[in-house]
Amino acid sequence: MTSLSAESLPVETSEHVVSVRQAVRRRAVELGFSLVDQTKIITAASELARNAIQHGGGGEVIIETIALQGRRGLRLAFADRGPGIADVARAMTDGYSTAGGLGLGLSGAKRLSHEFAIEAAPGTGTRVVIVRWK
């Protein structure tokens, strides 16, 4: 996989969520994503950014345009400084929430992505990487 271009953005406030959404939309349009695919990656980015703020105390996202075997796509890597996730399998279950929400953030982001990876352990923060291919 080759990174064609990357940018890092802070994810600390609700204003940053808006900035992340705008940056992801810009990249998706540049890649020629359909409106449906734009909506999917932007929605996933928004959920993950909110999670990083609400549960992880903030962090950053790296937005990359990538290429692999003639395909192009977007890779978003969210990293926070929070307490980590004690039970990742449970956190990935629809309806599980520690904040009183719908509990669809992580599982929803996974469904909206072609690739999804999560690294989390208590005390180490959380890193979520998603990819959406054109």
Residue, then its C-alpha position, 0 to 999 in steps of 0.5 A: m500500500t502506498s500513501l499518496s498524501a497525508e495530513s494530520l488534524p487535531v481532534e479535541t473539540s466539536e469544531h475539530v469534528v467539523s474540520v475532520r468532516q470537511a477534510v474527509r469530504r474534500r479528499a473523497v470528492e478528489l478521489g471521485f467517490s460517489l455521493v453514497d461512498q462520501t456519506k459513508i466515510i464522512t459518517a464513519a469519520s464523524e463517529l470516530a472523531r466524536n469517540a476520540i473526544q468523548h471517550g479518549g480525551g482528544g487526539e488526532v487523525i491522519i487522513e491519507t489518500i492511498a493506492l494499492q494494486g490500481r485502487r485508490g482510497l482513503r485511510l483514516a487513523f484516529a488515535d486518542r490519549g484516553p484510558g483505552i478499552a478494557d473489552v474491545a469485543r464488547a465495545m464493538t457490540d451494537g447497543y453497548s455504550t458507556a456514555g448513554g448513547l445508542g452504542l453504534g459508534l465503533s460498530g457503525a464505523k466498521r460497517l461503513s468501511h471496507e477495512f477496520a482495525i482497532e488497537a486498544a488496551p487499558g491505559t494505552g489509548t485507542r487507535v482505530v484505522i479505517v479504509r474506504w476504497k473507490 
